Amino acid sequence: MQITSPAFKQNAARALEDAGLQKALGTAKGAFLQRRAAAVANLPEFERLRDIGRDIKNHTLANLDHYLETFAANVEKAGGQVHWCSTADEARDAVLAICRRAGARTVTKGKSMISEELGINRHLERHGIQPVETDLGEYILQLRDEPPSHIIAPAFHLNREDWEADFRRMHTDLPKDRVFAERRDILAEARTRLRERFLAADVGITGANFLIAETGSSVIVTNEGNGDLTQTLPRIHIALASIEKVVPTLEDCTSLLRLLARSATGQDFSVYTTFSTGSRRPGDLDGPEEYHVVLVDNGRSNMIGTEFQEMLRCIRCAACMNHCPVYGAVGGHAYGWVYPGPMGSVLTPSLVGVEKTGNLPNASTFCGRCESVCPVKIPLPGMMRHWREREFERHLTPGAARWGLGLWAFFARRPGLYRLATRAAIGALGLLGKWSLGGKGAFRSLPLAGNWTKGRDLPVPEPGGTFMARYAAGQRRR
C-alpha cells in the first residue's frame, strides 16, 4: 500500500470537505461507542480483565523468543509448517512460493491487516494469481480498488448508496432493475458471487487474532462465515500473522478474547471464534491438507526494549480510533497507510519511519480517550509524545514550529519574565477585543496565529489578568 502519510494535512482537508465521507462517519461512529459502553457496563470485572490482558501481553513480550519457538514447535508437531520472515519481501515470497507449489490460480482471503501491510494482493496479481477478498467490507473495497479505512470495519467510510452503485457497476450480468430494499439484499448478492470462489480456490489466506504457543493454534475472530470457509474449503490454509500475536496458553487467549469483542463491536463474543491447529488428520470431517503459518517481523522486533514496546500489546480492537475525535472527523484514509487512528499514529512511525509519518503523532488532541478505552491499557498519548520528541530531535518539524517552541522555552526557563510576558499578552488581547469586539465574543483571526484560528475561535480574555494572577488573587481572598 502506497504511503501518503506525509500529505496528512492535505488528506485531512479533503476528508473534511467530502460530504459522503462525513455522512458515513456521522452515521457509523456512534454505534461502536454505545455498544462498547453497554458491553463494559454488563461485565463488572472488565477493569480487572484489562489488567490481566495487559499483564499477559507484557509477560509474552518479555519472553517473546521463547513463546515463538514453542509455538513453532507445536505447529510442526501438529503437521503444520512455520515460515519465519524478517521482512515484507520475505513474507510475500513465502506466500507466493506456497501458492505456486499448489498450482493455485485463485486464492480466497479473510480480512487481514497484515496482508494489507505486506501488499499480498498486488504481489499475487503480478504473478498471475487472483486473490479474492471474502469479507463483505473487503469485497467491495476490492471492487473499488481502495484500501480499508478501519481495522475491523474496512468499509467504514462508505454509505449504503455507495454499495448499491458499485454492485450495479461491477455485477453487470445481473438484472438492472433488481432492488436493494435492505442491507441484507446487498449481503445476499455478495454471498452469491463469493460462493463459487470459495469452491474454486486452491489456497485460503487468513490473518490471526492470536497464536497460541501451548497448542500451535491460530485463532480468527469474525462475524461472517467467510473466515471458516476460507481456511477449511481450500486444500491449503496460510495463516499470516505478525510475531506479537503469540500468547502463551489457551487460558491466556480466552482472557483476551473476553476483552476483544467487547472493545471492538460491543459483543460478548464474536459470531465466529475459530481455532485452527495443523492440517487435516485422519477422521477429520474438513480442514486443509496443508497448514502454513507465515510469521512476520517487518520491524516489530526493533520495538522490543524501546519506549514503543507497549504498542505491541495491541489486540486490534479499534476502540482507540472509534473514540478518537480526530479519526472521527477525517476517517482512516487521511492517515495514509494501513493503520489509522491513535494506534496507527504510534505503530506506523515504528514500522516505516518517523521521517515519512511525522504528521501522525501530531494528529491528536491528547484528550486521552484512546488510552482510557484500550483493553490492554496501551499509553498511546505518551508514545505519541515520544515520537514528537524524536521528530523534534531530528529537526523534522517545520522551522516555524521549532522557532516558536524555542521562544516559549526561553520564557518558560525564566518565570518572572514569563509572567511579565503573559500579562502583557493578555492585556494586549483584552484591549484589542475591547476595541474590535466591544470586549465580548471571540477572535476569528489574529496576526501570527492564522493557522490556529482557521479551525477555532479565541475568546476575548475576561478582566482579571492571567490564570496565575487570578489564582493568586483567589488564594489571597481565602
Secondary structure, 3 states (H helix, E strand, C coil): CCCCHHHHHHHHHHHHHCHHHHHHHHHHHHHHHHHHHHHHHCCCCHHHHHHHHHHHHHHHHHCHHHHHHHHHHHHHHCCCEEEEECCHHHHHHHHHHHHHHCCCCEEEECCCHHHHHHCHHHHHHHCCCEEEECCHHHHHHHHHCCCCCCCCCCCCCCCHHHHHHHHHHHCCCCCCCCCCCCHHHHHHHHHHHHHHHHHHCCEEEECCCEEECCCCEEEEEECCCHHHHHHHCCCEEEEEEEHHHEECCHHHHHHHHHHHHHHHCCCCCCCEEEEECCCCCCCCCCCCCEEEEEEECCCCHHHCCCCCHHHHHCCCCCHHHHCCHHHHHHCCHHHCCCCCHHHHHHHHHHHHCHHHHCHHHHCCCCCCHHHHHCCCCCCHHHHHHHHHHHHHHCCCCCHHHHHHHHHHHHHHCCHHHHHHHHHHHHHHHHHHHHHHHCCCCEECCCCCCHHHHHCCCEECCCCCCCHHHHHHHHHHHC
